[in-house]
Amino acid sequence: MRFSILCALAAAGAGAAPPAAAQDDATKVVAAITNFMTGMRTRDTALIRAQVDSLTRFTLIRPGPNGSRIVVLGPADFLRSAVRTDQPPLDEPIRNPKVNIDGDLASVWAEYQVRRDGKVTHCGYDAFHLARLGGVWKIINVADSYTTTGCGAAW
């Protein structure tokens, strides 16, 4: 009997909506990522810098001649490459973000597409880690997968 009551209570709680504070945090986490992507698209270095910590790490998994290779960039190197003016700006929208938060740590897994001049160049998944620092959500790590096939039309 006690076990069935515990199961019933667990089942009732499983469908409950997250508390308003958790929804607010998730909205702020996704907003930090969206602002970061907007900064890349508009080449707004101040907007990009406002979303990342000075120790943020960008881990890019790219194809290489002997399989995948890892390219790691700090914020300054990433910023230089993201806002280069000798190429069209990067447009990298995300969709279907899956947000997980525990205290001051958040992770987000989301599909992305990279477009230049409206053409999809590659796609994959972005994995973000964010920390609430001084009451503000900051991106502290970004990693992504990369493929040039199966990306579909721009969305």
C-alpha atoms as an extended CHARMM CRD file, in Angstrom:
* protein
*
       155  EXT
         1         1  MET       CA              0.0000000000        0.0000000000        0.0000000000  PROA      1               0.0000000000
         2         2  ARG       CA              2.7310000000        2.4720000000        0.9660000000  PROA      2               0.0000000000
         3         3  PHE       CA              4.5820000000        1.6970000000       -2.2910000000  PROA      3               0.0000000000
         4         4  SER       CA              1.4540000000        2.3430000000       -4.3840000000  PROA      4               0.0000000000
         5         5  ILE       CA              0.8880000000        5.6820000000       -2.6440000000  PROA      5               0.0000000000
         6         6  LEU       CA              4.4770000000        6.7090000000       -3.3420000000  PROA      6               0.0000000000
         7         7  CYS       CA              4.0900000000        5.6660000000       -6.9910000000  PROA      7               0.0000000000
         8         8  ALA       CA              0.8510000000        7.6370000000       -7.2780000000  PROA      8               0.0000000000
         9         9  LEU       CA              2.4890000000       10.7300000000       -5.7800000000  PROA      9               0.0000000000
        10        10  ALA       CA              5.4950000000       10.3960000000       -8.0940000000  PROA      10              0.0000000000
        11        11  ALA       CA              3.2490000000        9.9890000000      -11.1360000000  PROA      11              0.0000000000
        12        12  ALA       CA              1.1820000000       13.0240000000      -10.1540000000  PROA      12              0.0000000000
        13        13  GLY       CA              4.3010000000       15.1640000000       -9.7990000000  PROA      13              0.0000000000
        14        14  ALA       CA              5.8510000000       13.9640000000      -13.0650000000  PROA      14              0.0000000000
        15        15  GLY       CA              3.3750000000       15.9050000000      -15.1880000000  PROA      15              0.0000000000
        16        16  ALA       CA              3.4860000000       19.0690000000      -13.1170000000  PROA      16              0.0000000000
        17        17  ALA       CA              4.6560000000       22.2610000000      -14.7820000000  PROA      17              0.0000000000
        18        18  PRO       CA              8.0420000000       23.5650000000      -13.6790000000  PROA      18              0.0000000000
        19        19  PRO       CA              7.9500000000       26.4060000000      -11.1500000000  PROA      19              0.0000000000
        20        20  ALA       CA              7.7730000000       29.9300000000      -12.5770000000  PROA      20              0.0000000000
        21        21  ALA       CA             11.3500000000       30.6750000000      -11.4280000000  PROA      21              0.0000000000
        22        22  ALA       CA             12.6630000000       27.6920000000      -13.4010000000  PROA      22              0.0000000000
        23        23  GLN       CA             10.7560000000       28.7990000000      -16.5080000000  PROA      23              0.0000000000
        24        24  ASP       CA             12.1420000000       32.3210000000      -16.0690000000  PROA      24              0.0000000000
        25        25  ASP       CA             15.7030000000       30.9520000000      -15.7870000000  PROA      25              0.0000000000
        26        26  ALA       CA             15.2270000000       28.8100000000      -18.8990000000  PROA      26              0.0000000000
        27        27  THR       CA             13.9690000000       31.8690000000      -20.8040000000  PROA      27              0.0000000000
        28        28  LYS       CA             17.0210000000       33.8690000000      -19.6810000000  PROA      28              0.0000000000
        29        29  VAL       CA             19.4060000000       31.0570000000      -20.6210000000  PROA      29              0.0000000000
        30        30  VAL       CA             17.9560000000       30.7790000000      -24.1390000000  PROA      30              0.0000000000
        31        31  ALA       CA             17.9610000000       34.5940000000      -24.4340000000  PROA      31              0.0000000000
        32        32  ALA       CA             21.7050000000       34.6860000000      -23.6960000000  PROA      32              0.0000000000
        33        33  ILE       CA             22.3010000000       32.1800000000      -26.5040000000  PROA      33              0.0000000000
        34        34  THR       CA             19.9620000000       33.9940000000      -28.8880000000  PROA      34              0.0000000000
        35        35  ASN       CA             21.7020000000       37.3020000000      -28.1560000000  PROA      35              0.0000000000
        36        36  PHE       CA             25.0740000000       35.6300000000      -28.7700000000  PROA      36              0.0000000000
        37        37  MET       CA             23.8550000000       34.3520000000      -32.1650000000  PROA      37              0.0000000000
        38        38  THR       CA             22.3750000000       37.7650000000      -33.0050000000  PROA      38              0.0000000000
        39        39  GLY       CA             25.7410000000       39.3270000000      -32.2080000000  PROA      39              0.0000000000
        40        40  MET       CA             27.4480000000       36.9690000000      -34.6620000000  PROA      40              0.0000000000
        41        41  ARG       CA             24.8980000000       37.7030000000      -37.3890000000  PROA      41              0.0000000000
        42        42  THR       CA             25.1270000000       41.4790000000      -36.8960000000  PROA      42              0.0000000000
        43        43  ARG       CA             28.8670000000       41.4710000000      -36.1100000000  PROA      43              0.0000000000
        44        44  ASP       CA             28.0990000000       43.2210000000      -32.8360000000  PROA      44              0.0000000000
        45        45  THR       CA             31.1730000000       42.4430000000      -30.7480000000  PROA      45              0.0000000000
        46        46  ALA       CA             29.7540000000       44.1920000000      -27.6690000000  PROA      46              0.0000000000
        47        47  LEU       CA             26.6440000000       41.9970000000      -27.7700000000  PROA      47              0.0000000000
        48        48  ILE       CA             28.7460000000       38.8450000000      -28.1770000000  PROA      48              0.0000000000
        49        49  ARG       CA             31.0840000000       39.8230000000      -25.3180000000  PROA      49              0.0000000000
        50        50  ALA       CA             28.1210000000       40.5360000000      -23.0440000000  PROA      50              0.0000000000
        51        51  GLN       CA             26.9840000000       36.9010000000      -23.3780000000  PROA      51              0.0000000000
        52        52  VAL       CA             30.2910000000       35.1650000000      -22.6660000000  PROA      52              0.0000000000
        53        53  ASP       CA             32.7390000000       34.9710000000      -19.7930000000  PROA      53              0.0000000000
        54        54  SER       CA             36.3940000000       35.8980000000      -20.3090000000  PROA      54              0.0000000000
        55        55  LEU       CA             37.2990000000       32.2090000000      -19.8520000000  PROA      55              0.0000000000
        56        56  THR       CA             34.7150000000       30.8130000000      -22.2750000000  PROA      56              0.0000000000
        57        57  ARG       CA             35.9300000000       27.9190000000      -24.3920000000  PROA      57              0.0000000000
        58        58  PHE       CA             34.7180000000       27.0950000000      -27.9050000000  PROA      58              0.0000000000
        59        59  THR       CA             35.2610000000       23.4480000000      -28.8460000000  PROA      59              0.0000000000
        60        60  LEU       CA             34.5480000000       22.8420000000      -32.5190000000  PROA      60              0.0000000000
        61        61  ILE       CA             34.5080000000       19.2780000000      -33.8040000000  PROA      61              0.0000000000
        62        62  ARG       CA             35.4470000000       19.3520000000      -37.4790000000  PROA      62              0.0000000000
        63        63  PRO       CA             36.1820000000       16.7320000000      -40.1130000000  PROA      63              0.0000000000
        64        64  GLY       CA             39.8320000000       16.0830000000      -40.7840000000  PROA      64              0.0000000000
        65        65  PRO       CA             41.8060000000       13.8410000000      -43.1180000000  PROA      65              0.0000000000
        66        66  ASN       CA             42.0390000000       11.0790000000      -40.4820000000  PROA      66              0.0000000000
        67        67  GLY       CA             38.6210000000       11.4820000000      -38.8850000000  PROA      67              0.0000000000
        68        68  SER       CA             37.2760000000       14.1880000000      -36.6310000000  PROA      68              0.0000000000
        69        69  ARG       CA             39.5480000000       16.7490000000      -35.0930000000  PROA      69              0.0000000000
        70        70  ILE       CA             38.9750000000       19.2220000000      -32.3210000000  PROA      70              0.0000000000
        71        71  VAL       CA             39.5700000000       22.9430000000      -32.6790000000  PROA      71              0.0000000000
        72        72  VAL       CA             39.5860000000       24.8590000000      -29.3970000000  PROA      72              0.0000000000
        73        73  LEU       CA             39.2870000000       28.6420000000      -29.3390000000  PROA      73              0.0000000000
        74        74  GLY       CA             39.2330000000       31.1870000000      -26.5530000000  PROA      74              0.0000000000
        75        75  PRO       CA             36.8140000000       34.1100000000      -26.6970000000  PROA      75              0.0000000000
        76        76  ALA       CA             39.2180000000       36.5270000000      -28.4290000000  PROA      76              0.0000000000
        77        77  ASP       CA             40.0700000000       34.0860000000      -31.2480000000  PROA      77              0.0000000000
        78        78  PHE       CA             36.4350000000       33.0670000000      -31.6530000000  PROA      78              0.0000000000
        79        79  LEU       CA             35.3520000000       36.6880000000      -31.7870000000  PROA      79              0.0000000000
        80        80  ARG       CA             37.9030000000       37.4990000000      -34.5030000000  PROA      80              0.0000000000
        81        81  SER       CA             36.7560000000       34.5670000000      -36.6150000000  PROA      81              0.0000000000
        82        82  ALA       CA             33.0160000000       35.1690000000      -36.0380000000  PROA      82              0.0000000000
        83        83  VAL       CA             33.0380000000       38.8100000000      -37.1320000000  PROA      83              0.0000000000
        84        84  ARG       CA             35.4630000000       38.6230000000      -40.0600000000  PROA      84              0.0000000000
        85        85  THR       CA             34.5440000000       41.2060000000      -42.6660000000  PROA      85              0.0000000000
        86        86  ASP       CA             36.1350000000       39.3710000000      -45.6120000000  PROA      86              0.0000000000
        87        87  GLN       CA             33.1700000000       36.9420000000      -45.5910000000  PROA      87              0.0000000000
        88        88  PRO       CA             29.4170000000       37.3500000000      -45.2960000000  PROA      88              0.0000000000
        89        89  PRO       CA             28.2820000000       37.3680000000      -41.6470000000  PROA      89              0.0000000000
        90        90  LEU       CA             27.4590000000       34.0910000000      -39.9250000000  PROA      90              0.0000000000
        91        91  ASP       CA             23.7630000000       33.4540000000      -39.4470000000  PROA      91              0.0000000000
        92        92  GLU       CA             23.4410000000       30.5510000000      -37.0020000000  PROA      92              0.0000000000
        93        93  PRO       CA             19.9230000000       30.1200000000      -35.6870000000  PROA      93              0.0000000000
        94        94  ILE       CA             19.1340000000       27.3510000000      -33.2260000000  PROA      94              0.0000000000
        95        95  ARG       CA             15.9190000000       25.4340000000      -32.7640000000  PROA      95              0.0000000000
        96        96  ASN       CA             14.4250000000       22.9040000000      -30.3690000000  PROA      96              0.0000000000
        97        97  PRO       CA             16.6400000000       23.8560000000      -27.4240000000  PROA      97              0.0000000000
        98        98  LYS       CA             16.6500000000       21.3630000000      -24.5460000000  PROA      98              0.0000000000
        99        99  VAL       CA             17.4340000000       23.3220000000      -21.3890000000  PROA      99              0.0000000000
       100       100  ASN       CA             18.6110000000       21.7460000000      -18.1260000000  PROA      100             0.0000000000
       101       101  ILE       CA             19.2910000000       23.8770000000      -15.0640000000  PROA      101             0.0000000000
       102       102  ASP       CA             20.5910000000       23.0620000000      -11.6150000000  PROA      102             0.0000000000
       103       103  GLY       CA             21.2590000000       26.0660000000       -9.4240000000  PROA      103             0.0000000000
       104       104  ASP       CA             23.7250000000       28.3170000000      -11.2350000000  PROA      104             0.0000000000
       105       105  LEU       CA             24.6280000000       25.8130000000      -13.9890000000  PROA      105             0.0000000000
       106       106  ALA       CA             22.6800000000       25.3440000000      -17.2160000000  PROA      106             0.0000000000
       107       107  SER       CA             23.1760000000       23.1860000000      -20.2740000000  PROA      107             0.0000000000
       108       108  VAL       CA             21.4400000000       23.5950000000      -23.6120000000  PROA      108             0.0000000000
       109       109  TRP       CA             21.4230000000       21.1460000000      -26.5210000000  PROA      109             0.0000000000
       110       110  ALA       CA             20.0010000000       22.5600000000      -29.7570000000  PROA      110             0.0000000000
       111       111  GLU       CA             19.9680000000       22.0120000000      -33.5080000000  PROA      111             0.0000000000
       112       112  TYR       CA             21.7410000000       24.6810000000      -35.5270000000  PROA      112             0.0000000000
       113       113  GLN       CA             22.2680000000       25.7150000000      -39.1230000000  PROA      113             0.0000000000
       114       114  VAL       CA             24.9670000000       28.0280000000      -40.3840000000  PROA      114             0.0000000000
       115       115  ARG       CA             24.0150000000       30.1810000000      -43.3320000000  PROA      115             0.0000000000
       116       116  ARG       CA             26.0480000000       32.6310000000      -45.3710000000  PROA      116             0.0000000000
       117       117  ASP       CA             24.1940000000       34.7780000000      -47.8850000000  PROA      117             0.0000000000
       118       118  GLY       CA             21.0670000000       32.7200000000      -47.1530000000  PROA      118             0.0000000000
       119       119  LYS       CA             22.7040000000       29.4150000000      -48.1650000000  PROA      119             0.0000000000
       120       120  VAL       CA             23.0760000000       26.6470000000      -45.5970000000  PROA      120             0.0000000000
       121       121  THR       CA             26.7890000000       25.7760000000      -45.3350000000  PROA      121             0.0000000000
       122       122  HSD       CA             26.5920000000       23.2630000000      -42.5000000000  PROA      122             0.0000000000
       123       123  CYS       CA             24.5060000000       22.1370000000      -39.5560000000  PROA      123             0.0000000000
       124       124  GLY       CA             24.5950000000       19.9930000000      -36.4620000000  PROA      124             0.0000000000
       125       125  TYR       CA             24.0590000000       20.3660000000      -32.7530000000  PROA      125             0.0000000000
       126       126  ASP       CA             25.3350000000       23.0150000000      -30.3650000000  PROA      126             0.0000000000
       127       127  ALA       CA             25.9850000000       22.1190000000      -26.7450000000  PROA      127             0.0000000000
       128       128  PHE       CA             26.1720000000       25.1380000000      -24.4540000000  PROA      128             0.0000000000
       129       129  HSD       CA             27.1050000000       25.3940000000      -20.8000000000  PROA      129             0.0000000000
       130       130  LEU       CA             26.1390000000       28.5630000000      -18.9910000000  PROA      130             0.0000000000
       131       131  ALA       CA             26.7780000000       29.7810000000      -15.4590000000  PROA      131             0.0000000000
       132       132  ARG       CA             24.8540000000       32.3820000000      -13.5310000000  PROA      132             0.0000000000
       133       133  LEU       CA             27.6140000000       34.8320000000      -12.6670000000  PROA      133             0.0000000000
       134       134  GLY       CA             26.7120000000       37.9280000000      -10.6880000000  PROA      134             0.0000000000
       135       135  GLY       CA             23.0430000000       37.1480000000      -11.3280000000  PROA      135             0.0000000000
       136       136  VAL       CA             23.5060000000       37.0080000000      -15.1280000000  PROA      136             0.0000000000
       137       137  TRP       CA             23.6080000000       33.8780000000      -17.3150000000  PROA      137             0.0000000000
       138       138  LYS       CA             26.9110000000       33.7530000000      -19.2270000000  PROA      138             0.0000000000
       139       139  ILE       CA             28.0420000000       31.2030000000      -21.7930000000  PROA      139             0.0000000000
       140       140  ILE       CA             31.0990000000       29.4010000000      -20.3910000000  PROA      140             0.0000000000
       141       141  ASN       CA             31.4870000000       26.6100000000      -22.9430000000  PROA      141             0.0000000000
       142       142  VAL       CA             30.2490000000       25.8910000000      -26.4550000000  PROA      142             0.0000000000
       143       143  ALA       CA             30.8340000000       22.6830000000      -28.3850000000  PROA      143             0.0000000000
       144       144  ASP       CA             29.3070000000       21.6710000000      -31.6590000000  PROA      144             0.0000000000
       145       145  SER       CA             29.0290000000       18.8580000000      -34.1340000000  PROA      145             0.0000000000
       146       146  TYR       CA             29.3940000000       19.5620000000      -37.8440000000  PROA      146             0.0000000000
       147       147  THR       CA             28.0120000000       18.1360000000      -41.0540000000  PROA      147             0.0000000000
       148       148  THR       CA             27.5310000000       19.4990000000      -44.5480000000  PROA      148             0.0000000000
       149       149  THR       CA             24.9710000000       16.8910000000      -45.5850000000  PROA      149             0.0000000000
       150       150  GLY       CA             21.3290000000       16.4680000000      -44.6580000000  PROA      150             0.0000000000
       151       151  CYS       CA             20.9510000000       20.0420000000      -43.4350000000  PROA      151             0.0000000000
       152       152  GLY       CA             17.8300000000       20.7510000000      -45.4940000000  PROA      152             0.0000000000
       153       153  ALA       CA             16.5930000000       24.1510000000      -46.5580000000  PROA      153             0.0000000000
       154       154  ALA       CA             17.1770000000       27.2080000000      -44.3970000000  PROA      154             0.0000000000
       155       155  TRP       CA             14.7000000000       27.4590000000      -41.5500000000  PROA      155             0.0000000000
